[in-house]
Amino acid sequence: MSVKNNPNKCLYCGACVGVCPTQAITLKDTRIEINKEKCVSCGACVKICPVGAMKLE
Amino acid sequence: MFDAEKKIWEVIIVGAGPAGLAAATEMAKAKTSVLVLDRKQEIGCPKRCAEGLGNGWFKRLKLKPKKEWAVQEIKGAQLYSPNGKSVKMKKKKVLGYVLERKMFEKDLAINAVKLGAKILMKHQVVNATRENGLVKLEVEVNDSKKYFQTKMIIACDGIDSKVARMLGLNTKNNLKDTDAGYQYEMTGITGYDENLLHLYFGTDVAPRGYIWIFPKRNKTANVGIGIGAYEEKTAKYYLDKWIANQEGLKNGSIIEVNAGGIPVGGFLDKMTADNLLVAGDAGHMVDPIHGGGIGIAMEGGKLAAKHALTAIKKKDYSDKQLNAYTKDWFSSRGKELMRRLKGRHLLEQLSNDDFNYLAESITMDEALKIGNGTLTAKDKVVLGTKKLIKRPGLLKIMMKYFNDKTE
């Protein structure tokens, strides 16, 4: 299981990056990159996302 | 291949927001070589902000409001309880402005460059390492990589700050201390006084937070929400639900959609490491009650720059030297922060009935003093014996708050 970003919903605000405990998420200018090896599926990014663009699957 | 720019910058600032640009301005004023890198394609955009800035900050920061970016004069505020009752404060004089941040930040950037700073956009720092007493930055630019060297980094890269974490300082936000923010800039809307900030409270309206209307002139405003991050539903859900029931708003046009995480749990305990200082959202420099951060970020950036300049003078970029910045910051802002954090904890405990009761019984002056933690002994007696006595539950919460001497 890892977290997935929905680019259609995402507003690139970086809130998910700020709460990620393992630095698995990087915000680039117009996209979110997720390092699946670092992701521990804690769901913090899913909870903070203001628009529901992060999903555990 | 390591093909670094030969130049060794005195300071590289990561992030061209209010904190980074304020720091860059100070460094450039002191004729120090300073480079600002930002991952975005445009300064000030997309905003993650409601754009309010009070007069107190204009004074502290020696800023003069300009027509091109201080777009709406604010003369007070109106707080609404869940049942629609409100407490209002409106003065004759201007108390602050709502900004057009895009213009504001570009103005700051232009000024910093005029003074000698260099700014590069769409430069994404992907790695930072210490080497021979310097920091080496690996930066992605389009399809290639560039390398920069510097004596010190000032990390002003927002809630998504990574450069400090790359250098071993943990700037991570805990979920319980972070709010989820969502906002529309709307136009063609009515039903509110354009000279006031409007704040709407209630556990169904905005759990552990509030909804705001920050007017931006001409039937245009930032309409946004901040809620606790651990809420089941999203910030967007609560804001959409609320707007759908607002006569003056529901048929308005949306001209911007904004989002952001807000670090409301208080400043980072430690804002430095070897060759590193942190300011702005990256250092959690945000007001715990209203979540605002433009002014405080700029003050943080200025102070970080001051300490970076001292370090340059002493040729000492160690954590031991730089840590005076953290101490300096807490001695000027620490007490106020503790008071405001207490105010936040109080607010989080209030029920809809409490909000309704307070809206009917207290004045704006009392509300502000509760928030600031500056109630006098006499204020407390008046509140306790005359106003809150009819609601023992609320009185109990307030008494605990009044008597809590955590300072």
Interface residues (C-beta under 8 A of the other chain):
Chain A: L11 Y12 C13 G14 A15 C16 V17 G18 V19 C20 P21 Q23 T26 L27 K28 D29 T30 A44 K47 I48 C49 P50 V51 G52
Chain B: R39 K40 Q41 P46 R48 K122 Q124 V126 G158 I159 D160 S161 K162 R165 K172 N173 N174 L175 T178 A180 G181 Y182 A229 Y230 E231 T234 A235 K236 Y237 V257 N258 A259 G260 G261 P263
